[in-house]
Structures are given as C-alpha cells and as structure tokens.
Amino acid sequence: MSTIEIIGGKHLYGEVSIQGSKNAVLPILAASLLNKGVTKLNNCPKILDVINMIKILEHLGALIIWDLDSLIIDTSNLTTTVVPEQYVKEMRSSIIVLGSLLARQKEVTITYPGGCSIGARPIDLHLSALKQLGVEVLEEDDNLICKAEKIVGTEITLEFPSVGATENTLLAAVLAEGVTTIKNAAKEPEIVELCCFLNSLGAKITGIGKDEIIVQGVEKLHDTTYTLIADRIVAGTYLAAVQGAGGKVTLRDIDDSQLGAILSILRTTGSRITSGNDFIQIKANRRPKAADIIRTKPYPYFPTDMQSQMLSVLSLAKGTSIMIENIFEARYKTVHELIKMGADITVEGKVAIIKGVKKLYGANVNASDLRGGAGLVIAGLMAEGLTVVNNPIYIERGYEDICRDLAILSADVKKV
C-alpha cells in the first residue's frame, strides 16, 4: 500500500497552477447526462473521483475519451438507469446523477451513497425536493427506486442551503414542465458553475449566485464546450501549506474572488497576501498567529473543506484558537493524528480548542478522509523529521498530484 513521505522544515517557494475544480466537475459530469449529444469539458482534473464518475457514466451508456486535460462525453444513447453499487458506495457525490437521470429517463435505481467518513450527510433534502417535483421514491433493501411519469416545476424551499440538494433539484428541473423556484439555495461557486454550464447547454436559469434560483424548463438541450473553474479548496490547501511551513508562493489560474473567507483567515493568522482575478501570492515567514474563533458555514463563509488544513496550521500558532465545525459532525478525526505529532488539541462536541505548540514532530499518521489527509500533509511540512501519511488514496480523490505540486514549491515530499 502506498504512502506519502514528507521531511519537514523547508520553506515553500515558487509558482504552481491550480487544477480544475473537483466540486464543480462532478455535478457537471452528471449534468452531461441531460443532453442527448456531446459535451467537451476543458481543464478537467484527473482525480480519483472523476475517474469513478466516468465509470458510472460509461456504465449508463456514455462514450468518454480524454484529450489532454479535456474530457469528451457522448451521452447520445443511454442503456440503463441502474447506477452500479460499487461506485456509489465509494463516492458520495455519485448521488448527483439522480436528478439528471430522472429528468431524462424518468427513472433511476441507486444505492445509498458512501464516500469520506466525515459524518452522516443524509440525502433527505434531495429526496424531499424531488418528491415535490413529482418523483415517487421507493426504498427496497439498500436501494432507492425513483420514478416519475413527468417532472413538473414547483416552488421548493430547502430547509438548509445544501449544495447537493440544490444541485439535484437543478438537474431535475432543467427539463421539467413549467417553472421551478428553489428558495434557500446554496450559493457556492460550484453552484454558480453548474448553472452556467447548464445554460451553455440551453437551459434557462436565472438568479444564479443568489439564494433564490429560478429554472424555466426546456424541451431539449444541445452540445457544448465548457472550461471549468480552478479548485478553490486546492488553492486554499496550498496557501495554508505556505502559512504553516513559511515561504513565498504564487498560485496561478485561480480567481481570488472565490476565496474571500479563506484569505481573510490567512491574513488574520499572519500571511501577507496579494491577489487578482488569475493569481494569488502569499508570503509567510513567521510563526502563525492564533485565530480567535473560526466557524465553518455555507458559502460565502469559511468552508468546512478547509477546516482540517487550518487545524494543522493553528497547531503551531502563537496562542489559542477555537474552531467550530457546523457542517459535518465527524470532521475532527484528524485531531488524533495531529496529537501524535505533538499538537495540543481538545475536542468538545463541534468545538476544537487548539493551543499552539512551538514544534510538531514527524510521525506515522493515517488519513481517513480527503481534506483531513491534505491537512496531515501540511502538518508534515511543518514538522521536524519524517512524517509518513498512510492511505493517500483519500487525498487522490480530490488532488491530481499533491506531491508533484508541493515538490514544485521545493517541499521534500514523495509518494512511495
């Protein structure tokens, strides 16, 4: 089984380009099922979750080929509406094909999803919204059997601005009869990207980026070529790595407007940051400052997907920081591993109290989820000696090659 080995203590310097967005590409891949034709996606990241989603689409009948960093998807002829259990259990975001298949085929059979072990993440909001659009949902063993004679637009108010529920509702509504209004919709950049992609296919969506999205159903869609945005969480991860390890780094091909809350926290903890619409430069040469309180909340606030990375940074901060995790109840699993490295962190429910220490020490640690694994890599860069991160397959779900990118920035890191 492979591992990532890091010898810490080196500052990071240089430039690196940021890959296409994981959280944008997965629903867009699902959305390609809506079109009886060809979709070309540029800047598509070659990550494990994309590979698994490709396998799902191919099982459903899509023909897919890579052309450098572009993905060409022909969904002219779908052959089944049964989503293979093995991929659904491995990747929670596979549930997003539910809305697309219902919109196009009016039926789908899918198992309950799996993925990272960071909390329950129930899909009740997804199913409630789909039922309001006219979908009948049956549970049989571990399967969901969903059918609809027709999808009819309506007004839907989400109890929580869930990204996944917003995406599934959008996908189901694109080909619906009439108008669908989604209130309390998620506003993440990846939701904006999905709406823009759907409109490039011929959908009629307004209110993009707002908490009320209106979808005017259309009869059919057409082929499109679309270029994906950069991954704001990958960018945030590398910025956090510089904050923790020190150095001066420029990120290329990234829009700073999507990282407002992340940049604000990094400035609070001592980084000097300059940025524009296609770059972010960070300088960090001193021990991080403590952050008073960081609360994870839906966009535009601090994202839960950056919580683990900041835990690592704050482990070396001067003073005591408080992290409050409001999204996923089991996202502190990395704390035990950081304690192995000398961190002083206590967890009480959804609150983590981080008392900064002067040094972290290399250790053998275990990744148990995507962002937690990335956080452990950051801790390894900050620590004295050798850190071995086991289970890097979790990290590969969302990072094309974290070792390659950090090595470009002068880190002593490799996969073995």
N, C-alpha and C positions, 0 to 999 in steps of 0.2 A: 504494500500500500504506500502511495506517495506521501511526502511531507513537504513543508516549506521550511527551509533553514535560514535564519537571519542572525548575522553578527551585528549587534547594535553599536551605537556610539558614534556613527558617522552622520555629519550634516548632509542635507539633500540640496543639490544644485542642478540647474539646467532647465530644459523645456520638455514638455510632453503633451501630445494631443489627446483629447478626451474622446472615447469611443461613443458610439450611438447608444441611446437610452434603452436600458432593459425594460423599465416600467412603461415606456411608450411603445416599444416594438411588439410586446406580447399581445396587447389588445388590438393593435393594428394588424398583426398576423391573423388574429381571429376575425377581424373585420373584413379581411380579403375574401372570406367565405361568402360574403353577401353578393359579390359580383360574379356573374357568370362569364368570366373572361380572365384577363391577365393584369396582374399588379406587379410593379417593379419598385422595390424599396432600396434606396441608396443609404449608405452609412449604417448598414445593418450590423450589429455586434455579433461576433462569433462566440457566443457564450452557451453554456450548457442548457439554460432554459430555452433559448432559441432553437437549439438542436432538438430538444424534446418537443417543442411546439411544432416544428417541422414534421416530426414523425407522426404527430396527431393529424396534421393536415394531410399528409400523404396517405395515412390510413383511411381518411374520409374520401380520398379520391383525387386530391390535388397533385399536380406535377410541379416539382420545385427544383431549381438549379441555382447554384452560386455563380456569380460573375464578379470576381474580386470581392469588394465589400458590398456588392449589390445582390439582392435576392429577387429572383423572378418566380412568380407564383401563378400558375394556371389553375383556376378553380372552375373551369367550364363545365366539368362533369363530376359531380359528387356521387359516390357509390354506396354510401352508408350513412346512417345518422347515429350509430353507436360509437361512442368515444372509448378507446381502449383503456381498461382499468389501470394497467401498469404505469402509464404516463400520468394519469390523473392523480394517482397516489403519490407520485414523485414530485409533482409540481402543482401547487395550489392554484396558480393563475390559469391553469387549464380550464377552470370553470367558466372562463370568459367566452369559450366557444358556445356556451349555452344560448346566449342571446342571438348570435349570428345564425346558428342552425335553426332555431325556432323561426326567425324572420324569413329564412329562405326555404326551409324544408317543412316547417310546421310540426316537427317532432324531433326529439333527441333522447337518447338514453345515456346516462353518465353516472359514474360513482361519485360519492362524496370525495372532495379533494384532499390532498396531503400537502407536502412541502416542508418548509422550515418549522422547527419546534419552538415557536415563539409565542404560542397562545392558541386559544380555541378558534378564533376567527370564523364564527358561524356564518352561513350563507343565507340566513333567514331574510335579510333585507333584499337580497337578489330575488328570492322566490316570491316574496310579497309583492314586489314591483311587477314581476312577470305575470302573476295571477291577476293583477289589476288590468293588465293588457289583454286578458282573455285566455291565458295559458292554464291548462289543467295539469296539476303536479301530483303524481302518484309516487309513493315510496314502496319499493319492493326489495326486501333484503337490504343490501347496502347501495341499491341503485335508485336514482331519480329517473322516472319516466315522465317526460313532459310533452304535451301535445296541445295543439290549438287548431280549430277549424279556420280561424283567421285572427290576426293581431289587430286590435282596434285601439287607436290612440285615446288617451285619457289624461287626467291630471294626477300626478303621483308626488306625494310628499315623503321624502326619506326621513326616517327617524334620526339618522346620523348621516353626515356627508361622506358616506363610504365610497371610496374610489371604485372598488369592484362592482358594487351595486349600481353606481352611476354608469359605469361602462356597459354592463349587461343590459341596463334599461335603454341606453342609447342605441346599442346594436339591435335590440329587438324592435325599436321604434322606427328605425330608418325606412323600412318597407311596409310599415303599418298603414292601415286606413285612417285618415284624419290626422289630427294634431295631438302630440304627446307633450305635456309640460312636466318637467322634472324640477320640483322645488327642493331646496336644501341640498342641491347637487354639490359634489366635490368640485374644487376649483384648482386642483393640482395642475402644473404644466403638462403633465401627461394626459389629462382630460382634454385640455385645450388642443393638444397634438392629435388626439383621436378625432375630435370634432373637425379639425382642419383636414385631416386625411379623409374622413367620410365625405366632407363637402367636395374634396377633389374627385371623389368617385361619382358625384352627382347628388349627394344628399342635400337636404335643406335644413340646416341647423343654425339657429340664432341664439344669442345670449351666451356665446362662448366666453369662458373665463368668469362668468357670473354664477351666483347660486341658484338662478332660475334659467334652465335651458329649455328651449322650445324646438321641437322636431316636427317638421311638416313631412308626413310620409310621402314617399315617391314610389312609382311602379317598378322602376328598374334603375340600375346603376351602369357605369361604364368604366373602361380601363383607365388606369392612371399610373404615373411615375411620381414617387414622393421621396423626399430626403428627410431622414429622421433627425431630430434634435440630439444634442450631446447629452450624456448622462450626468445629471446634476449631483447624484449621490456618489458616483465615481469621482467626480471633481471634488466634492466635499471630503471624501476619504483621503485624497492626496493632499488637499490643503491641511487637513488635520494631521497627516503624517509629518508635514513640514513644521507645523506648530509644535508637535511633540519632539521631533528629532532636531529641529533647528535647520536653518539654511535659507536659501533664496531660490524660488522656483516660479516659472511661468507656465500656466496651463493655457493651451491653445484650443481653438474651436469650441469655446464654451461661452454662453451668454450669461453675464453676471446677474441679469435681472431675475433669474430663476433661483438664485442662492441668497436672497436678501437676509433671511433669518440666520443662515449658516455663517455668512460673512460677518454679521453683527456679533455673533457669539465669539468668533475667532478674533475680532478686533478687541472685544472685551477682555479676552484672555491674553492679549499682548501682541498679536500679529499686526504687522503693517501691510495693508492690502491696497493695491491699485487695480482698477479693472475697467473694462469696456464691453462692447457688445460681442467681442470674439476672443477675449483673453482675461485672465486673472493672474496677477503677480502677488506673491506672498513672501514676506521677509519675517523671519523669527529667529532671534539669536539669544534669547534669554529664557530662563525658566518660566513656564506659563503662569499667568495669574489665575487665581481661583475665580470661578463663576458663582455668583450669589445663588440664583435658582434658575435652572433650565427646565422648562416644561415642554414635553412633546405634545403637539397638537396638529390638527389638519392644516394644510397649506392655507395661508402664507406663513404660518408659524413654524417653529423648529421641528423638523421631521423626525419621526421615530426611527427612520432608516439611518440616521446619523447618531443615534444615542450611544451605541456601543463604541464607536470611534472616539467620541468625546469623553467617554468614561476612561479610556486609555490615556488620553491627553491630560485630563484632570487628575489622574493618579499621581502625576509629578508636579502638579500645580502648587504654588506657594499659598497655602491656606486651605480652607474647607469649602467644598462646593456641594450643591444639592441638585440631584436630577430627579424629576418627577415624570414617570412613564404613564401617560394617559391613554395610550392606544392598545398596546399588547401587554397582557399581564405576565407573560413568561419571558420577557426580553432581558432579564438580568442573569441569564445562565453563564454569561462570560465573566461575571464577577468572581466566581470561584477560581477561574483560571488566572485572572489578574492577581488575586491574592497569592497564588503560587509564586508569582513574580515579585512579591513584596508590597503590593498595593494594600492600602488601608481603606476598605470599603465595607460598609454595612448596609443591608437592605431591610427595610421595614415596609412590607406591602409594595406599593408602587413607588416608594421613595428610596433612593440610594443616597447615602451620605459618604462623600469622598474626601478623606483627609489626605492632602497631598504629602507624599514622601519625597525624600531627596534623591533616592535611587530606586530603579527597578532592576531586577536580576534575571538573566536568561533562564528559561525553564522549558520543560516538555509540557505543552498545553494542547487542549483539544477544542477544535472548532465544532460547534453544534448547530450553527445557522450561518447564513450568508454574511450579514453585517457584523455579527459577533466575530466571525473568522477574520474579517478585514480589520476589526479592532485589535485582535491579537497580533496581527502582523505589525500594526502600528506600535503596539507595546514592545514587540521585539526590536523594532528600530530604535526605541527609546532606552532599551535595557542594556546593561553591561553583560557581555558574553554572548553565548549561543542560545537562541530560542528556536525550538522545533514546534511548528504548528501542524498537528495531525488533522486528518480529514479535510484537506484543501478542496475536495470536491464541492463542498458547500460554497466556498469562495468562487469557484469556477461557474457557479450558477449565474453570477452577475458581473464578473470581471473577466475580460478577454484574456489578460495575462498580467496579473498584478505584479508578479516577479519581474517580468520584462520592463514594465513601466517604471517600477521603483529602481531597477538596475540602471535604467537610462538616467535617473536622477542621482546616481552614484551610491545607491544603497548596496550593502553586501547581503544579497538575498538571492536564493535559488530554490527551485523545485527539484527534489531528489526522489 
